[in-house]
Amino acid sequence: MNGRLIFDSDLLNLLPVPHPVWDHQSLDTPDWQGAYPRHTRAYVRLDLSFRVYWHTLYDVCPELIGLSGQPDGLPIFRPFMMWAEKLQLSFNWTFYLWVYCWLLQSEFATKLTPEIVHKLIAASAARWAVMDRGINSGIVIGGSDFPEVFAGWKQHAVDGRREVELIELDEPLPKPEQWLGYFTVPQFELDLFPGWSEIPQ
């Protein structure tokens, strides 16, 4: 490997617990909460759910708010959520990858910067490192449009920390057949390539 970039550790700190303090009422539309009276339990549950996902996205990648053109970020958030619901996508560690997928198909595609793309993919690697309870030590995510890979590593020492790396390989791996691919590694080193798996829905 000829290059490793460790992302800001604050990225990992933002992932586990979103901060539901947003107090914006623009989600009150017929598409969502508008189907329920404001003070019903169903309305409150929907409202809280959307706020959590809003923070899950924008606390980690606030650059997307500027990209959306509005201070509430809803031109990106609302259509993405509706698209994800239509496709029945899982909001597990892949959440930020699906945001990236939607952005590539949206009116914002031409405005995406490498910094935003890198942050979204790194956030997914970090989310895996935080959420996964399996025996593997790391995840590697690669794309068909860029040569680098992103690796997320679990904490492997009491005084250690989780890490996310952007890695430039001396010999690039084969491109995934799809827009993105991933594989997991058992040890805390990228010393094998078992082949790409498709991003799970």
Secondary structure, 3 states (H helix, E strand, C coil): CCEEEECCCHHHHHCCCCCCCCCCCCCCCCCCHHHCCCCCHHHHHHHHHHHHHHHHHHCCCCHHHHHHCCCCCHHHHHHHHHHHHHHCCCCCCCHHHHHHHHHHHCCCHHHCCHHHHHHHHHHHHHHHHHHCCCCCCEEEEEECCEEEEEEEECCCCCCCCCEEEEEECCCCCCCCCCCEEEEEECCCCCCCCCCCECCCC
